[in-house]
Amino acid sequence: MSSSIEGQAQDPLHQGRSTHEDWLNLALRTLIKDGIDRVKIQIMAKQLNVSRSSFYWYFKSPQDLYNQMLEHWLTKNTGPIIQRALRPSGSITEAILNVFECWVDEELFDPHLDVAVRLWARRAEPVLKVVEGADQQRLEAIKGMFLRHNFSEEDALVRARVLYFTQIGQYTLDVREDLTLRLSRTRAYLRAFGAENPNEDEVTRFESLVKSAMKTGNS
């Protein structure tokens, strides 16, 4: 086994031509653009201009690649929601705005990847179980956010579901809004989800954060 690995290491096809990140990023881009059926070793090797065998330098099998794609999705799209739902906040509107950061910054949450993984899950039971688990984790984190602000168990659960399903549904339906229009509705969304009038300072800070993120993304 060791001699085989050494032989691969000396093969120029495995040196400087592609990296683990090249394969994984291409697989994710392909999933988003064309679906899981196009995430094939032969197709991607041609796109990367490397031999098919170089794939196995970084992945044990196609299933290993699929597992790493799902792990990337979990880290990219579930982690930030949980982190922001757990962030200390002085009011429920501030807490909701923390979660809203994920909906306006694709560095925190990639909606295109989320939709692509959900489409994949419709065809693969193991993927569906991962997605269902991630949804439950996200909902539990948001529910806990409401509980910490003295909502009842039932109210916290329902408000968490309304907040989360509304946004995921918007992505699934591919609803597109101008940022200015979207920000203009922030106060109404906060009242709908939090049942109290938002603090203007909190909303202003959020709007400034969004505009700053947009400038950074466009620079």
N, C-alpha and C positions, 0 to 999 in steps of 0.2 A: 504493500500500500504506500509506504513512504517513498519508494523509488518512483511510483507512478506520479505522485504529487510533485516530486522533484522534476520529473520530465515535463509536467505541465508548466511548472514555473519557468522552465527554460524555453518553452514554446513562445515564439514572438507573437502568436495570436493572442496570448494571454498577458502580454506586457504592453501597457500604454495604449491599448486599443479600446478598452471599455472598462468600466468599474461597476461595482455592485450598485452604486447610486444610478449609473446610466441605465442599467437594466430595470431597476425598481421604478425610477421616474418615468421611463418610457412605458412600462406596464401600466402605471397609474394614468398617464396621459391617454393611452390607448383605451383603457377602460372608460374614461370620461367621454372620449370622442366617438368610439366605435363599439363599445361593449365588450364583455368578457370573451366572446367568441373570437375576437381578434388578438387577444393576449396569448399569442402562440410563439414558441421559441424560434421557429424557422422564420416567421415574419419579422420578429424583432431583431433577430441576428442580421437579417438583410438590411434593416433600417440602421443598425449600428455599424454595419460593415465589418462584422466579425464572424467567426465560425460558430456554428451551433454548439460545438463542444465547449466554447468559452462560458456558456451559461452555467455549466455544471462546476465551474470554478467558484461560483458565488452562491449557487442554490443546489440543494440536494435533489430537487425534483420540481416539476411544475406546481405541485401542491405546496411545496415549501415557499415558492414565490407567492402563491395565492394567500398563504398564511401571513406572509410579511406585508402584503398589500393591505390586508385587513388590520394588521397591527398598526400600520402607518395611519390608517383611517381612524382607528380608535384613539391614537395619540393626538392626531391632528384635530379631530372634530369633537371628541367626547371630553378629553382632558380639559380644554379651556372653559367649557360650559360648567363643569364641576368646580373648577378653581374659582370662577367668578361667582357662582352661586354660594360658595363658602366664604367669600370675601366679607369681612366685617362691614356693616352698614348701619347708619343711624336711623334709617326709615325704610319702609318697604319700597318706596319709589326709588331710592338710591340703590337698593338691592336689585330691583328689576333693571335699572339702567346698567348695572354691572354686567348682567347677562346680555343685555342689548348690545354690548360691545362686540359680542361674537357675531351678531347679525349684520354688523356694518363694517367689519374688518375681515377680509378673506385670509389674512395671515393667522387669524384666530379660529376661523371656521370656513372651510371650503365647501360652499353649497353645491358646486358642480360634482365634486367627489362624493358628497353625501347622496345625491340623487343617483349617481352611477352605481354606488354600492347597493342601494335599495332595489334598483332594477336587477342587479346581479342576484340579490337575495330572493327574488321572486322565482328564480329558476334553480336555486341550490339550497336545499334544506339546511346544511351546516352553516352557510352564510346567513340565512334567515335567523338562525338561533343566535349568531353573534350580533346581528342588528337588533334583535329583540332585547338582548341583554344590554346593549349600549343604550337603547331607548329607555329601558328601565332605570339604568344608572343615572341618566340625565334627568329623568322625571323625579327620581328620589332626591337628587341634589336640589332641584328647584322647589320641590315640596318642602324639604327641610328649611329652605330659605324662608318660605311663608310661615312655617311653624315657629321659627325664631322670632318672627314679628307678631306673634300672638294670634295667629289665625287658628281656627279649630282644625282638627284632623281632616274632616270632610272638606272644609273650605280650602285648606292648603292643597289637598289632592286635586280638587276640581280646578282651582286657579292655576296650578302647575300644568295640568293637562291642557287647559285653554291656552296658556302662554306658549307652551312648547308646540302643541299641535298646530296652532295658528301659523307659527313661523315655518315649521317643516312643510305644512300644506302650501304655504306661499312659494317655497322653493320647488315643490313637486309640480305645482301648477305653472311654474315659470312666470310668476307675476313680476313684471318689471316696473319699477318706479324711479322717477328722477329723485336724486338725493335730497334736493330742496323740498320736494313734496313729501318725501318720507319723513324728514325731520319735522315738518310742519304738523305732522300727526302724532308726534311723540307724546304730547300731553294727553291726548285722547286715549292712546293706547295705555298709558300709565293709569289713567282713571279706570279704564275697563279691567285691567289686570289687578290693580292694587286697591281699588275702591276708596281712594282718597285723592285730594288735589295735590299735584306734585309741587315740590319746593322749586321755585324758579332758579335758585342758585344751582341746584342739582342738575336741572335741565340744561342750564347754560354751560356748566362744566362738561356735560356729556356732548353737547353740540360742538363745543370747542375741540374736544378730543376727536370727534368724528372728522371734523374739517381738517385737523392737523394730520390725521391718518391718511386722509385722501390726498393731501398735498404731498406727503411722503411717498405714497404709492405712485403718484404721477411724476415725481422728480426723477 
